[in-house]
Amino acid sequence: MDTIVKKQTVVQVKQETNSPKNPTSFIIAVALVVLVGGALFLYSRVSWQQALLYVLGAFGGFVLYQAHFGFTSAWRKFILYRQGEGIRAQMIMMLVASIFFMPLLLKGSIFGHAVAGYVYDVGISVIVGAFIFGIGMQLGDGCASGTLYHIGGGDTNGIVTLIGFIAGSVIATTHFDFWMNTPHLAPISLLHQLGAVGGFLLQLALLALVYVAVTVIEKRRHGKLIPAKIENKNGWKAIYKGPWSLLAGAILLALMNTLVLIVSGKPWGITSAFALWGAKFVQLFGVDPAQWSYWQDPAKLNALKSPLYQDTTTVMDVSLMFGALLAAALAGRYAKPVQWRRPSRMTIGALIGGLLMGYGARLAFGCNIGAYFSGIVSFSAHGWVWFVFAFLGSLIGVKLRPYCAYKN
């Protein structure tokens, strides 16, 4: 009798695994086809560099999901519970990337092509843009990278946030010139202003200051540091099934951003593609965004006139989502049905959050990746200003989350 029961159980498990309600194998196959096929397409139609950047974007999405490396959640945990492991991991990521970036930025070239970081003006537009981005990232329950990898991970709320993100980006580009004419200082590079030694030491001091401050505040609240809970039940299979530690995620993302700099000549960015997608969309209705000041930059105008697969940021954003999709499927996320139903307040909050982030990212020359991560490791003062004011905005965003049916 026991043997019969065991056989029935095995058959039932196999049926559940292969049932339409558990399409894990199918999703893995789709993700691999899109990633491999996309890389081959880009290699044949654009360049090997574009294909490699596509792969790097997928790698970033895979890492973000398996390490659950969130910027929004890390800040929220510190604001609400004074748990700072996520922020400390971000500082480690910045330090590792800064070490990798510095010789490349000082030399200004590699393999025969120019290399430059993201160093932008410091002024009203960055302050306002970062502040409203900070509010939006909490209402949207994810930053720029978080929104994309959440979509790949089966979070349908991320789709709503992305729609708002694109719309907010388009709105910002319609009067981009107004914000660019507000008071500001010229771009400040710590390396250029203070030299290699002075710039790196100041960078190290700022990273250490944040790291130590977060640590001290956490110990005062809890009496000790609260480690992130990682339940690894997969053994060595955790290499591809996860979960990974935040430290592993930090180091791998620093390496990934460095490779992006080497291959493309510029650091990792995300949100410029959202403005491009939105501009392409409004063109379908006879609108000509090329007349807007934002698109007067030759590089941006060229992107607007070219196919999307030639835009590096677009290519990496798309592969990031599919990299996260692959990671989520391997981790067993899709063994359970995706939840499409969401409270109306959450949907509205995600849409508003996306709008704020899209608008703020254009004003502040980037998001948590392009302005915060890539800005700081480019030794740009605007990256640190972005961090301060986006965090202040998050203080407000966290307070507003309960009104959007989020459970902090």
C-alpha positions in Angstrom: 0.0 0.0 0.0 2.9 2.4 0.9 4.5 1.7 -2.5 1.3 2.6 -4.3 0.9 5.8 -2.3 4.6 6.8 -3.1 4.1 6.1 -6.8 0.9 8.2 -6.8 2.8 11.0 -5.1 5.6 10.9 -7.6 3.1 11.0 -10.5 1.3 13.9 -8.9 4.5 15.9 -8.4 5.4 15.3 -12.0 2.0 16.4 -13.2 2.2 19.6 -11.1 5.7 20.3 -12.3 4.6 20.0 -16.0 1.2 21.6 -15.6 0.4 25.0 -17.2 0.2 26.4 -13.7 3.9 25.7 -13.1 5.6 26.8 -16.4 9.1 27.0 -14.9 10.8 25.0 -17.6 9.0 26.9 -20.4 10.0 30.3 -18.8 13.7 29.2 -18.5 13.6 28.2 -22.2 12.0 31.5 -23.3 14.6 33.5 -21.3 17.5 31.6 -22.7 16.2 31.9 -26.3 15.6 35.6 -25.9 19.1 36.2 -24.3 21.0 34.0 -26.7 19.0 35.0 -29.7 19.2 38.7 -28.8 23.0 38.5 -28.4 23.4 36.9 -31.8 21.1 39.4 -33.4 23.0 42.3 -32.0 26.3 40.8 -33.0 25.2 40.5 -36.6 23.3 43.8 -36.9 25.2 46.2 -34.6 28.5 45.0 -33.1 30.2 42.5 -30.8 30.3 45.3 -28.2 26.5 45.8 -28.3 26.1 42.0 -28.0 28.4 41.9 -25.0 26.6 44.8 -23.3 23.4 42.9 -23.8 25.0 39.9 -22.0 26.2 42.2 -19.2 22.7 43.7 -18.8 21.4 40.1 -18.4 24.1 39.4 -15.9 23.2 42.5 -13.9 19.5 41.4 -13.8 20.5 37.9 -12.7 22.7 39.3 -9.9 20.1 41.8 -8.7 17.5 39.1 -8.4 19.6 36.4 -6.8 21.2 38.8 -4.3 17.9 40.6 -3.8 20.0 43.7 -4.1 17.6 46.5 -3.6 18.3 50.2 -3.2 14.7 51.2 -2.3 14.3 48.4 0.3 17.7 49.0 1.8 17.0 52.6 2.5 13.5 51.8 3.8 14.8 49.2 6.2 17.2 51.7 7.6 14.6 54.5 7.9 12.0 52.3 9.6 14.1 49.7 11.5 17.6 51.1 11.6 18.9 48.0 9.8 21.7 49.1 7.6 23.2 46.0 6.0 21.8 47.0 2.6 23.4 50.5 2.7 26.7 49.1 3.9 26.7 46.7 0.9 26.1 49.7 -1.3 29.1 51.5 0.2 31.3 48.4 -0.4 30.0 48.2 -4.0 31.0 51.9 -4.5 34.4 51.3 -3.0 35.2 48.3 -5.2 33.9 50.1 -8.3 35.8 53.2 -7.5 39.1 51.2 -7.3 38.3 49.7 -10.7 37.1 53.0 -12.2 39.9 55.3 -11.1 42.8 54.1 -13.4 40.4 54.0 -16.4 39.1 57.5 -15.7 42.6 58.9 -15.2 43.9 57.5 -18.4 40.7 58.4 -20.3 40.9 55.6 -22.8 41.2 51.8 -23.2 41.6 49.5 -26.1 41.8 52.5 -28.4 38.5 54.2 -27.5 37.7 57.0 -25.0 36.4 56.3 -21.5 34.6 58.9 -19.4 32.5 58.8 -16.2 29.2 60.5 -15.5 30.1 63.9 -14.2 27.4 66.5 -14.3 26.4 69.9 -13.0 25.4 70.3 -9.3 22.4 72.6 -8.9 18.7 73.0 -8.4 17.8 70.5 -11.0 19.8 67.7 -9.3 18.4 68.6 -5.9 14.8 68.7 -7.0 15.1 65.7 -9.3 16.8 63.5 -6.7 14.3 64.5 -4.0 11.2 63.6 -6.0 12.9 60.5 -7.2 13.4 59.5 -3.6 9.7 59.9 -2.9 8.8 58.0 -6.1 11.0 55.0 -5.4 9.2 54.3 -2.2 5.7 54.8 -3.7 6.7 52.7 -6.7 8.2 50.1 -4.5 11.4 50.0 -6.5 14.0 52.2 -8.1 15.0 52.1 -11.7 17.0 48.8 -11.6 14.5 47.5 -9.0 11.5 48.2 -11.3 13.1 46.2 -14.1 14.3 43.2 -12.1 11.0 43.1 -10.3 9.2 42.8 -13.6 11.4 39.9 -14.5 10.8 38.4 -11.1 7.1 38.3 -11.7 6.1 41.5 -9.7 3.2 42.9 -11.8 3.3 46.1 -9.8 6.5 46.9 -11.5 4.8 47.1 -14.9 2.6 49.9 -13.6 5.6 51.6 -12.2 7.4 51.3 -15.5 4.5 52.9 -17.4 4.6 55.8 -15.0 8.4 56.0 -15.3 8.2 56.3 -19.1 5.4 58.9 -18.9 7.3 61.0 -16.3 10.4 60.9 -18.4 8.5 62.2 -21.5 6.9 65.0 -19.4 10.3 66.1 -18.1 11.8 66.3 -21.6 9.1 68.7 -22.8 10.5 71.5 -20.6 14.0 70.3 -19.9 15.5 73.7 -20.8 13.7 75.3 -17.9 15.5 73.1 -15.4 18.8 73.4 -17.1 18.6 77.2 -16.8 18.1 77.1 -13.0 21.1 78.0 -10.8 23.9 75.4 -10.8 27.6 74.9 -10.5 29.8 73.5 -13.2 30.5 69.7 -13.1 32.8 68.8 -10.2 35.1 65.8 -10.5 36.9 64.8 -7.3 39.8 63.4 -9.3 40.2 66.5 -11.4 39.8 68.9 -8.6 41.9 67.2 -6.0 44.1 64.9 -8.1 44.3 61.1 -8.0 45.4 60.8 -4.4 43.3 63.5 -2.9 40.2 62.6 -4.9 40.4 58.9 -3.9 41.0 59.7 -0.3 38.0 62.0 -0.1 35.9 59.3 -1.9 37.1 56.8 0.7 36.4 59.1 3.6 32.8 59.8 2.4 32.1 56.1 1.8 33.6 55.3 5.2 31.5 58.0 6.9 28.3 56.6 5.6 29.3 53.0 6.4 30.3 53.9 10.0 27.3 56.2 10.6 24.9 53.5 9.6 26.7 51.0 11.7 26.7 53.2 14.8 23.0 54.0 14.5 22.1 50.3 14.0 24.1 49.3 17.1 22.5 52.0 19.2 19.0 50.7 18.2 19.6 47.0 18.4 22.8 46.6 20.5 24.4 44.7 17.6 24.4 44.5 13.8 21.4 42.7 12.3 22.5 40.4 9.5 20.3 39.8 6.5 18.5 36.4 6.7 19.6 34.1 3.9 18.1 30.7 3.9 20.3 28.7 1.6 18.5 25.3 1.1 20.1 24.7 -2.3 23.7 23.9 -1.3 26.1 24.3 -4.3 23.0 24.8 -6.5 22.7 28.3 -5.0 25.2 29.3 -7.6 22.4 29.4 -10.1 19.3 29.1 -7.9 20.3 31.6 -5.2 19.9 33.2 -2.8 23.2 35.1 -2.8 24.6 37.4 -0.1 24.4 41.2 -0.4 28.2 41.2 -0.3 28.4 38.9 -3.3 25.9 41.1 -5.2 27.8 44.2 -4.3 31.1 42.9 -5.7 29.6 41.4 -8.8 27.6 44.6 -9.6 30.8 46.7 -9.2 32.6 44.3 -11.6 29.7 44.5 -14.1 29.7 48.3 -14.1 33.4 48.3 -14.7 33.0 46.0 -17.7 30.3 48.3 -19.0 32.6 51.3 -18.8 35.4 49.3 -20.6 33.2 48.1 -23.4 30.9 51.1 -24.0 33.2 53.9 -22.8 30.6 55.1 -20.2 29.2 53.7 -17.0 26.0 51.8 -16.5 22.8 53.8 -16.9 19.1 52.9 -17.1 16.6 55.7 -17.3 17.6 57.5 -20.5 16.1 54.6 -22.4 12.7 55.3 -20.8 12.7 58.8 -22.2 13.6 57.3 -25.6 10.8 54.7 -25.4 8.3 57.4 -24.5 9.5 59.7 -27.4 9.2 56.8 -29.9 5.7 56.1 -28.6 4.4 59.7 -29.0 5.8 59.8 -32.5 3.2 57.2 -33.4 0.6 59.9 -32.8 2.3 62.6 -34.9 4.1 64.3 -32.2 7.7 65.4 -33.0 9.8 65.3 -29.8 12.9 66.3 -31.9 11.7 69.9 -31.4 12.1 69.6 -27.6 15.3 70.9 -26.1 16.2 67.6 -24.5 16.7 66.0 -27.9 18.9 68.8 -29.3 22.0 67.0 -28.0 23.4 65.2 -31.1 23.8 61.9 -29.4 20.3 61.9 -28.1 18.9 63.1 -31.4 20.7 60.2 -33.2 19.2 57.7 -30.7 15.8 59.1 -31.5 16.2 58.7 -35.2 17.8 55.2 -34.9 16.3 51.8 -34.2 16.0 51.0 -30.5 18.4 48.0 -30.8 21.2 50.5 -31.5 20.7 52.2 -28.2 23.0 50.7 -25.6 20.8 51.6 -22.6 17.7 50.1 -24.2 19.6 46.9 -25.0 20.8 46.5 -21.4 17.4 47.3 -19.9 15.7 44.7 -21.9 18.3 42.0 -21.2 18.2 43.0 -17.5 14.6 42.1 -17.3 15.2 38.7 -19.0 18.2 38.0 -16.9 16.0 38.6 -13.8 13.4 36.4 -15.4 15.9 33.6 -15.8 17.1 34.0 -12.3 13.6 34.0 -10.9 12.6 30.8 -12.9 15.7 29.0 -11.7 15.0 30.1 -8.1 11.5 28.5 -8.4 9.6 31.8 -8.4 7.3 30.7 -11.1 6.3 27.5 -9.4 3.4 29.6 -8.1 1.1 31.6 -10.2 1.8 35.3 -10.8 -0.5 37.5 -8.8 -2.1 40.1 -11.1 -4.7 41.5 -8.7 -3.5 44.4 -6.7 -5.2 46.9 -4.5 -6.3 50.0 -6.4 -4.4 52.2 -4.0 -1.2 50.2 -4.7 -1.7 50.6 -8.4 -2.2 54.3 -8.1 0.8 54.6 -5.8 3.0 52.7 -8.3 1.9 54.9 -11.1 2.5 58.1 -9.2 5.9 56.7 -8.0 6.9 56.0 -11.6 5.9 59.4 -12.7 8.0 61.0 -10.0 11.0 58.9 -10.7 10.8 59.4 -14.5 10.5 63.1 -14.0 13.2 63.3 -11.3 15.7 61.1 -13.2 15.8 63.5 -16.2 16.3 66.5 -14.0 19.0 64.9 -11.9 20.9 63.3 -14.8 20.0 59.8 -13.8 18.6 57.5 -11.3 19.9 55.2 -8.5 22.2 53.6 -11.1 23.2 56.5 -13.5 23.4 59.3 -10.9 23.9 57.5 -7.6 26.0 54.4 -8.4 27.7 55.4 -11.6 27.9 59.1 -10.5 29.7 58.4 -7.3 32.1 55.9 -8.8 32.8 58.4 -11.5 34.0 60.6 -8.6 31.3 63.2 -9.4 30.1 65.5 -6.7 26.6 65.4 -8.2 26.4 61.7 -7.3 26.8 62.5 -3.6 24.3 65.3 -3.8 21.9 62.9 -5.5 22.4 60.5 -2.6 21.6 63.0 0.1 18.5 64.5 -1.5 17.1 61.2 -2.7 17.4 59.8 0.8 15.6 62.8 2.2 12.9 62.2 -0.4 12.7 58.6 0.7 11.9 59.7 4.3 8.7 61.2 2.9 8.0 58.4 0.6 8.2 55.8 3.4 5.7 57.8 5.4 3.3 57.8 2.4 3.6 54.1 1.6 0.8 52.9 4.0 -1.7 55.1 2.1 -0.8 53.0 -1.0 -1.6 49.8 0.8 2.0 48.8 1.2 3.0 46.9 4.3 6.4 48.3 5.2 
